Amino acid sequence: FLKPGSGLTTPVEVIDVANGVQLVFKPSKSSFVSFKEEKAAEKAREKGEEPIDAPRRTQDKEGGIEVVVEESPYPRVRALRCNLDKDTVVKEQSEKTIMTALKKDMSQWKK
């Protein structure tokens, strides 16, 4: 997932944790403007005012997937969301890509 072309729309950092790894999403460097910010700028333009640039959000928690191998209560691999807070936007497409790859790899072990 660290190489370009891995299929992820969001870059990740791999962090070792007990019994597994965390694939933590890195902050994107986009010029995304929320609907609320866009409306505020539009209202300012309608009033003839210069729109005030909203300060760029710096979010500490971008989300991620933690993959853990467990022996108890029975052997299993679990994938959990991690690195979240109330403002984190869930990156569903990147999560789906990770889960699809994990399921594919796990199917090889079952054979």
Sequence and secondary structure as in RCSB ss.txt:
>XXXX:A:sequence
FLKPGSGLTTPVEVIDVANGVQLVFKPSKSSFVSFKEEKAAEKAREKGEEPIDAPRRTQDKEGGIEVVVEESPYP
RVRALRCNLDKDTVVKEQSEKTIMTALKKDMSQWKK
>XXXX:A:secstr
  STTSS SS EEEEEETTEEEEEE         HHHHHHHHHHHHTT           S   EEEEEEE SSSS
EEEEEEES  TT    HHHHHHHHHHHHHHHHHHH 
